[in-house]
Amino acid sequence: MPDYPKRHHVVPQFYLRGFARSEQLTAVRLSDGRRFSTPVHKAASENHFYRLTPDHCAGPLALESAFSLVEGDAATILKRIIDGLWPLCFHDRQQLSFFIAAQLLRGPRYRDALEASGAIGTNGDGSAMTTTDMHAHQIATLAEDWMPQLMDRPWDLVRFTHRSLITSDSPVSSIPPLDYDAGRWAGAPFAVAKEVLYPVSRKLGLMMKDKNQISGMDRERRAHLGIFDQIRPGTVRLEQHFNRSTAETATKHLFHHPRDAGFVPPNVPEPPQVRS
């Protein structure tokens, strides 16, 4: 029987390194507030999370292999951003939009929502899909559909100097409008989002703003070319907005640089007091 790797990362390791020191992160377990140090290669991972059925047409690790290709492109683009490139060219914007859409879909938060919905998928032979196979199908189908909903927005790159960002096992935050109707817009998190937030690293945050803020007949074309994109200085308000949103969308763990404990929102459970 093949010896398949069992540790599957729900967030890429290259991404987590943007919040680490010497390959170490501080993790915050949401269930009890426990803080602990964890190496990047163990963080945001679950055993066999993406393993498909043994008889899957593309093999049981097809989803893991597909992620590696997408992550390779995204790692190059995010490094360019960190090194100072802004705005992005059309191709890089497209690739990064796909990566962020796939990141929202691939995580445990979406898997949990899929299971809670009771949705049932069917294979070509009429048999019922496993939850993992159905999750894989959703990722393959929806990431491409959701990508334009990110590309059409004006993007702000927020640079922090004295403040820092945290991240989580579900690092994409889709902020709904005040009149959000969950029943009407279920399954369309980017289409109606007031804004989409993505912490790029501990010192950079990507804010994809409401596309209704821009106007003109060719606004989509100009948005795709980065005409509306800008760089903003990080403020206390923006740091708190990013980090609060990250904490609210996390599934099991928050992660931060060992020096950034002070930027974890206060509503996250505190670690239990140790009696002397």
RABELLIN-V281391 format. One record per residue. N is the residue number from 1. PHI is phi in whole degrees, -180 to 180 (* if undefined). BURIAL is + if it has 24 or more other C-alpha atoms within 12 Angstrom, else -. Layout:
n=[N;N]
phi=[PHI;PHI]
burial=[BURIAL;BURIAL]
//
This chain:
n=[1;2;3;4;5;6;7;8;9;10;11;12;13;14;15;16;17;18;19;20;21;22;23;24;25;26;27;28;29;30;31;32;33;34;35;36;37;38;39;40;41;42;43;44;45;46;47;48;49;50;51;52;53;54;55;56;57;58;59;60;61;62;63;64;65;66;67;68;69;70;71;72;73;74;75;76;77;78;79;80;81;82;83;84;85;86;87;88;89;90;91;92;93;94;95;96;97;98;99;100;101;102;103;104;105;106;107;108;109;110;111;112;113;114;115;116;117;118;119;120;121;122;123;124;125;126;127;128;129;130;131;132;133;134;135;136;137;138;139;140;141;142;143;144;145;146;147;148;149;150;151;152;153;154;155;156;157;158;159;160;161;162;163;164;165;166;167;168;169;170;171;172;173;174;175;176;177;178;179;180;181;182;183;184;185;186;187;188;189;190;191;192;193;194;195;196;197;198;199;200;201;202;203;204;205;206;207;208;209;210;211;212;213;214;215;216;217;218;219;220;221;222;223;224;225;226;227;228;229;230;231;232;233;234;235;236;237;238;239;240;241;242;243;244;245;246;247;248;249;250;251;252;253;254;255;256;257;258;259;260;261;262;263;264;265;266;267;268;269;270;271;272;273;274;275;276]
phi=[*;-60;-94;-77;-59;-96;-86;-114;-88;-84;-132;-62;-65;-60;-69;-62;-64;-70;-122;-109;-127;52;68;-118;-118;-99;-105;-122;-83;-70;-65;-139;79;-65;-104;-156;-86;-143;-73;-55;-70;-107;-71;49;-135;-139;-66;56;-62;-108;-74;-88;-63;-57;-97;-60;-59;-103;96;-66;-107;-61;-69;-60;-65;-64;-61;-59;-68;-64;-67;-62;-65;-65;-60;-64;-67;-66;-66;-62;-64;-61;-79;118;-74;-171;-77;-84;-74;-57;-63;-65;-63;-64;-64;-70;-62;-64;-62;-69;-62;-65;-64;-63;-73;-81;-81;-66;-63;-70;-60;-63;-65;-65;-66;-66;-72;76;-63;-125;-99;-126;-75;-60;-88;94;-78;-74;-73;-74;-60;-67;-64;-68;-61;-60;-63;-64;-61;-63;-84;-88;-58;-66;-69;-81;-53;-62;-69;-96;-62;-75;-93;-76;-107;-110;-97;-102;-104;-104;-110;-99;-109;-140;-104;-108;-140;-156;-80;-140;-80;-98;-109;-104;-89;-76;-72;-63;-96;-61;-113;-60;-69;-76;-109;-56;85;-130;-65;-91;-62;-113;-62;-65;-163;-123;-114;-145;-71;-77;-156;-67;-118;-136;-128;-105;-114;-98;-84;-61;-67;-72;-76;-114;-137;117;-64;-109;-63;-65;-62;-68;-64;-62;-89;79;-61;-93;-76;-149;-111;-121;-74;-74;-120;-60;-61;-68;-60;-67;-64;-61;-70;-67;-65;-62;-65;-72;-99;-64;-99;-122;-138;-100;-135;-153;-63;-55;-90;-107;-59;-69;-100;-74;-55;-67;-81;-72;-52;-81;-66;-63;-72;-95;-79;-86]
burial=[-;-;-;-;-;-;-;+;+;+;+;+;+;+;+;+;+;+;+;+;-;-;-;+;+;+;+;+;+;+;-;-;+;-;+;-;+;+;+;+;+;+;+;+;+;-;-;-;+;+;+;+;+;-;-;-;-;-;-;+;+;+;+;+;-;-;+;-;-;+;+;-;+;+;+;-;+;+;+;-;+;+;-;-;-;+;+;+;-;-;-;+;+;+;+;+;+;+;+;+;+;+;+;+;+;+;+;+;+;+;+;-;-;+;-;-;-;-;-;-;-;-;-;-;-;-;-;-;-;+;+;+;+;+;+;+;+;+;+;+;-;+;+;+;-;+;+;+;+;+;+;+;+;+;+;+;+;+;+;+;-;-;+;+;+;+;+;+;+;+;+;+;+;+;+;+;-;-;-;-;-;-;-;-;-;-;+;+;+;+;+;+;+;+;+;+;+;+;+;+;+;+;+;+;+;+;+;+;+;+;+;-;-;-;-;-;-;-;-;+;-;-;+;+;+;+;+;+;+;-;+;-;-;+;-;-;-;+;+;+;+;+;+;+;+;+;+;+;+;+;+;+;+;+;+;+;+;+;-;+;+;-;+;+;+;-;-;+;-;-;-;-;-;-;-;-]
//
